[in-house]
Amino acid sequence: MTTQATIAFIGGGNMANALIGGLLEAGRPRASIHVVEPLAAQREKLAQAFGVHAVAAPDDALRQAATVVWAVKPQSFAEAAAACAGRSANALQLSVMAGTRTETIARASGGTRIVRAMPNTPALIGQGIAGLFARPEVSAHERAQAEALFTPTGQVLWVAREADLDAVTALSGSGPAYMFYVVEAMVQAATEMGLSAEQGRLLAQATMAGAAALCAASPLSPQDLRAQVTSKGGTTHAAITSLEESGVQAAIVKAIHAARDRAEDLGR
């Protein structure tokens, strides 16, 4: 492995899997990907799915990495960084950990060229979106390298302030769970009205996917798109009126603020 060619992942969970899969789809050689993953079952999964080299603990191969991707749980970062001490400080540091600030990463890793990213789980099927922030020490070339890591998994949005990543976390990082929550409710309503759970899920998920695609493709605002299907006195009007009477929109906004506040707490 050469310094220029190697990307090292610290952690081999779902997001690492999504990124590794995207890199391989984009043509990166398997031999240029190195993974540190303590769980044997996860190492076996990585080997079977991607054929990449995975080890239980940091080794000297980590010194050859041009980029180190921190893909562990935030609460595990300090321990993981301590185990990697002295082996990764010269690499570009790229983090997909929620809430962990670049200053924390710099102190623990010894590196100052840091890009923080907040991807989401649709990255697993190439339909994700990742918010990215780069410290001033990161060069334009390194920003491009970081972006190239995420483009195979979906869209990329750069933010100018690190604090903005807390809002990105609340909106898109946690956002898929909000959509699944709505689908759950739709399936429940379907079964209460006599449809099967399978029928309800098919109708709900197709409606969710179609509405999202239309929203992305249309020049109209979400409010205008909603108005198009909300005829006065019709079925949609009855549903929207019920939602407004229950304060659903305000509750969603409040929930997203709560997620942002929690991301800030994790950073502190």
C-alpha positions in Angstrom: 0.0 0.0 0.0 1.2 3.5 -0.8 0.6 6.7 1.1 -1.2 8.3 -1.8 -3.5 5.3 -2.4 -4.6 4.3 1.1 -7.8 5.2 3.0 -8.0 3.8 6.5 -11.4 3.4 8.2 -11.5 3.4 12.0 -14.7 1.4 12.5 -16.4 -0.8 10.1 -20.1 -0.3 10.8 -23.0 0.7 8.5 -21.6 4.1 7.3 -18.2 2.7 6.7 -19.8 0.0 4.7 -21.7 2.5 2.6 -18.6 4.6 1.9 -16.4 1.5 1.1 -19.1 0.2 -1.2 -19.2 3.6 -3.0 -15.4 3.7 -3.3 -15.2 0.3 -4.8 -18.1 1.1 -7.2 -16.1 4.2 -8.3 -13.1 2.0 -9.1 -10.9 2.3 -6.1 -8.7 -0.8 -5.6 -9.5 -3.0 -2.7 -5.9 -3.1 -1.6 -6.0 0.7 -1.0 -8.7 0.3 1.7 -7.6 -0.6 5.3 -10.2 -1.1 8.1 -9.7 -1.2 11.8 -12.7 -3.0 13.3 -12.5 -4.8 16.7 -15.6 -7.0 16.2 -14.7 -10.3 14.5 -18.2 -10.7 13.0 -18.0 -7.3 11.4 -14.5 -8.0 10.0 -15.8 -11.2 8.4 -18.8 -9.2 6.9 -16.4 -6.7 5.4 -14.2 -9.4 4.0 -17.2 -11.2 2.4 -18.9 -8.1 1.1 -16.0 -6.2 -0.2 -12.8 -8.3 0.1 -11.0 -5.5 1.9 -8.3 -5.9 4.6 -9.7 -5.5 8.1 -7.7 -5.9 11.4 -8.8 -6.0 15.0 -6.5 -3.3 16.2 -4.4 -0.4 14.7 -1.1 -1.6 13.1 1.7 0.0 11.2 -0.3 -0.1 8.0 -2.2 2.8 9.4 0.9 5.0 9.1 0.6 4.7 5.3 -2.9 6.1 5.1 -3.4 9.4 3.3 -6.9 9.7 4.7 -8.2 8.4 8.0 -12.0 8.1 8.3 -13.3 8.1 11.9 -16.4 5.9 11.7 -16.8 4.9 15.3 -19.6 5.8 17.8 -18.8 9.2 19.3 -18.6 7.7 22.8 -15.9 5.3 21.5 -13.7 7.9 19.8 -11.4 8.7 22.7 -10.5 5.1 23.1 -10.1 4.5 19.4 -7.9 7.6 19.0 -5.7 6.6 21.9 -5.2 3.2 20.2 -4.2 4.9 17.0 -1.9 7.5 18.6 1.3 8.2 16.7 0.0 6.4 13.6 -2.4 8.8 11.9 -1.5 12.4 12.7 -0.1 13.2 9.3 -3.2 12.0 7.4 -6.3 14.0 6.4 -8.8 13.3 9.2 -12.4 12.8 8.0 -15.1 12.2 10.6 -18.6 10.8 10.2 -19.2 10.9 14.0 -22.3 12.9 15.1 -21.6 15.8 17.4 -17.8 15.3 17.8 -16.1 18.7 17.2 -13.0 19.1 15.0 -11.2 20.6 18.0 -11.8 17.3 19.9 -10.6 15.3 16.9 -7.5 17.5 16.6 -6.6 17.0 20.2 -7.1 13.3 20.2 -5.6 12.5 16.8 -2.8 15.0 16.6 -4.0 16.0 13.1 -5.3 19.5 12.2 -6.4 18.9 8.6 -9.9 17.8 9.5 -13.2 17.4 7.5 -16.4 16.6 9.4 -19.3 15.0 7.6 -22.8 14.2 8.6 -24.2 11.6 6.1 -27.4 9.7 6.5 -28.5 6.0 6.1 -29.9 6.3 2.6 -26.2 6.4 1.7 -26.4 2.6 2.0 -28.3 2.6 -1.3 -26.6 5.6 -3.0 -29.5 7.9 -2.1 -28.0 9.8 0.8 -27.0 13.4 1.4 -23.9 14.4 3.5 -23.2 17.8 5.0 -19.5 18.6 5.1 -17.4 21.2 7.0 -13.6 21.7 6.5 -11.2 23.4 8.9 -9.1 26.2 7.3 -6.0 23.9 7.3 -7.7 21.7 4.7 -6.5 22.5 1.1 -8.8 22.8 -1.8 -7.4 19.5 -3.2 -8.2 17.8 0.1 -11.7 19.2 0.1 -12.2 17.7 -3.3 -10.8 14.3 -2.0 -13.3 14.4 0.9 -16.2 15.2 -1.5 -15.2 12.4 -3.8 -15.5 10.0 -0.9 -19.2 10.9 -0.5 -20.4 11.5 -4.0 -20.9 7.8 -4.8 -23.3 7.6 -1.9 -25.5 10.5 -2.9 -25.5 14.3 -2.7 -23.0 16.6 -0.8 -23.6 20.0 0.8 -20.8 22.1 2.2 -21.4 24.4 5.2 -19.3 27.4 6.1 -19.6 27.0 9.9 -19.0 23.9 12.0 -22.1 24.8 14.1 -24.2 24.4 11.0 -23.6 20.6 11.1 -25.8 20.4 14.2 -28.7 21.6 12.0 -27.7 19.2 9.2 -27.7 16.4 11.8 -31.2 17.3 12.9 -32.6 17.7 9.4 -31.0 15.0 7.3 -28.8 12.9 9.6 -31.8 12.1 11.8 -34.3 12.8 9.1 -34.8 9.3 7.7 -36.2 8.2 11.0 -38.9 10.9 10.7 -39.9 9.5 7.3 -40.0 6.0 8.7 -42.1 7.2 11.6 -44.7 8.6 9.1 -44.7 5.4 7.1 -45.3 3.5 10.4 -48.3 5.7 11.1 -49.6 5.2 7.5 -49.3 1.4 7.8 -51.2 1.5 11.1 -54.0 3.5 9.6 -54.1 1.1 6.6 -54.6 -1.9 8.8 -57.3 -0.1 10.9 -59.1 0.6 7.6 -59.1 -3.1 6.5 -56.0 -3.3 4.3 -53.2 -5.7 5.1 -49.9 -4.5 6.6 -48.1 -5.5 3.4 -50.6 -3.4 1.3 -50.3 -0.5 3.6 -46.5 -0.6 3.5 -46.4 -0.8 -0.3 -48.8 2.2 -0.6 -47.0 4.2 2.0 -43.5 3.8 0.9 -44.4 4.2 -2.8 -46.2 7.4 -1.9 -43.3 8.7 0.2 -40.8 7.9 -2.5 -43.0 9.4 -5.3 -43.7 12.6 -3.3 -40.0 13.1 -2.6 -39.1 12.6 -6.2 -41.8 15.1 -7.4 -40.6 17.6 -4.8 -37.1 17.3 -6.1 -38.1 17.5 -9.8 -40.7 20.3 -9.6 -39.9 24.0 -9.6 -42.9 24.5 -7.3 -42.4 25.0 -3.5 -43.5 22.2 -1.1 -46.4 24.5 -0.1 -47.5 24.9 -3.7 -47.3 21.1 -4.3 -49.4 20.5 -1.3 -51.9 23.0 -2.4 -52.3 21.2 -5.7 -53.7 18.1 -4.1 -55.6 19.9 -1.3 -59.0 20.7 -2.9 -61.3 22.7 -0.6 -63.7 20.2 1.0 -61.9 17.2 -0.4 -60.2 14.2 1.3 -56.7 15.8 1.5 -58.2 18.9 2.9 -59.9 16.9 5.7 -56.5 15.2 6.5 -54.5 18.4 6.5 -57.1 20.2 8.6 -56.9 17.3 11.1 -53.1 17.5 11.1 -53.2 21.3 11.7 -55.7 21.0 14.5 -53.4 18.4 16.2 -50.4 20.8 15.8 -48.4 18.3 13.8 -46.3 20.8 11.9 -45.3 22.6 15.0 -44.5 19.3 16.7 -42.2 18.4 13.8 -40.4 21.7 13.9 -40.0 21.3 17.7 -38.6 17.8 17.3 -36.0 18.9 14.8 -34.9 21.7 17.2 -34.6 19.0 19.9 -32.4 16.9 17.7 -30.2 20.0 17.0 -30.0 20.7 20.7 -28.9 17.1 21.4 -26.2 17.4 18.7 -24.9 20.5 20.4 -24.9 18.7 23.7 -22.9 15.8 22.2 -20.3 18.4 21.0 -19.9 19.8 24.4 
